[in-house]
Amino acid sequence: MARTVAHNLVAYPIVFPTAVLYFAAGYWKITVKIRQDGFACTTSRD
């Protein structure tokens, strides 16, 4: 039981911010106007 609690206390600060980061990136992709217009997907940087 103590090992499980220790594992959870160590894993939480790693997993939670990672999940928040992925959620924020996905939300940004959905809401940013340049992506909605398709410009970000079709523009090359030559």
Rosetta silent file (secondary structure, phi, psi, omega in degrees, C-alpha in Angstrom):
SEQUENCE: MARTVAHNLVAYPIVFPTAVLYFAAGYWKITVKIRQDGFACTTSRD
SCORE:     score description
SCORE:     0.000 S_00000001
   1 L     0.000  -42.085 -178.694    0.000    0.000    0.000 S_00000001
   2 H   -64.871  -35.707  178.662    2.773    2.442    0.865 S_00000001
   3 H   -66.424  -37.347  179.145    4.458    1.815   -2.484 S_00000001
   4 H   -65.511  -43.163  179.401    1.230    2.577   -4.310 S_00000001
   5 H   -64.608  -44.253  179.284    0.772    5.846   -2.453 S_00000001
   6 H   -62.441  -42.586  178.959    4.386    6.832   -3.080 S_00000001
   7 H   -61.303  -44.928 -179.240    4.051    5.958   -6.774 S_00000001
   8 H   -64.987  -37.852  178.729    0.890    8.031   -7.109 S_00000001
   9 H   -67.054  -31.700  178.006    2.485   11.015   -5.383 S_00000001
  10 H   -81.640  -38.239 -175.809    5.425   10.882   -7.794 S_00000001
  11 H   -73.474  -33.531 -175.597    3.371   10.154  -10.929 S_00000001
  12 H   -57.961  -48.887 -179.381    0.749   12.879  -10.382 S_00000001
  13 H   -67.623  -12.866  177.290    3.068   15.897  -10.940 S_00000001
  14 H   -92.235  -46.250 -174.045    4.310   14.280  -14.154 S_00000001
  15 H   -74.698  -43.682 -175.221    1.052   13.034  -15.657 S_00000001
  16 H   -62.462  -50.347  178.500   -1.269   15.937  -14.807 S_00000001
  17 H   -63.392  -32.482  177.465    0.755   18.753  -16.442 S_00000001
  18 H   -64.649  -43.521  178.272    1.333   16.560  -19.494 S_00000001
  19 H   -63.983  -40.874  178.578   -2.410   15.999  -19.844 S_00000001
  20 H   -64.091  -41.019  179.075   -3.080   19.732  -19.446 S_00000001
  21 H   -62.398  -45.626  178.630   -0.464   20.520  -22.089 S_00000001
  22 H   -64.086  -40.042  178.000   -1.999   18.097  -24.599 S_00000001
  23 H   -63.369  -44.452 -179.123   -5.489   19.455  -23.898 S_00000001
  24 H   -64.355  -40.375  178.999   -4.318   23.050  -24.355 S_00000001
  25 H   -64.995  -42.101  177.614   -2.547   22.204  -27.625 S_00000001
  26 H   -65.376  -41.226  178.018   -5.647   20.456  -28.972 S_00000001
  27 H   -64.228  -40.469  178.583   -7.885   23.318  -27.901 S_00000001
  28 H   -62.924  -42.442  179.642   -5.528   25.811  -29.552 S_00000001
  29 H   -62.462  -35.686 -178.804   -5.588   23.861  -32.810 S_00000001
  30 H   -74.073  -37.667 -169.087   -9.376   23.898  -32.838 S_00000001
  31 H   -96.725  -18.476 -176.634   -9.846   27.568  -31.961 S_00000001
  32 L   -72.714  130.071 -173.624   -7.066   29.466  -33.748 S_00000001
  33 H   -61.607  -38.839 -177.327   -8.425   31.236  -36.818 S_00000001
  34 H   -61.692  -32.954  178.029   -5.380   30.584  -39.041 S_00000001
  35 H   -76.923  -32.739  179.592   -5.902   26.838  -38.653 S_00000001
  36 H   -67.356  -30.857  179.610   -9.629   27.072  -39.312 S_00000001
  37 L   -81.066  -10.956 -179.760   -8.939   28.756  -42.648 S_00000001
  38 L    86.185    1.124 -177.466   -6.527   26.008  -43.660 S_00000001
  39 H   -65.269  -41.162 -175.831   -3.612   28.408  -44.100 S_00000001
  40 H   -67.578  -24.531 -177.340   -1.342   26.707  -41.576 S_00000001
  41 H   -86.673  -22.373 -171.372   -1.706   23.359  -43.334 S_00000001
  42 H  -112.018   -4.979 -176.426   -0.978   24.506  -46.875 S_00000001
  43 L   -90.474  130.678  175.343    1.753   27.133  -46.535 S_00000001
  44 L   -99.663  156.802 -178.042    5.351   26.126  -47.173 S_00000001
  45 L  -109.826   60.997  179.375    8.326   27.960  -45.701 S_00000001
  46 L   -84.146    0.000    0.000   10.619   28.164  -48.732 S_00000001
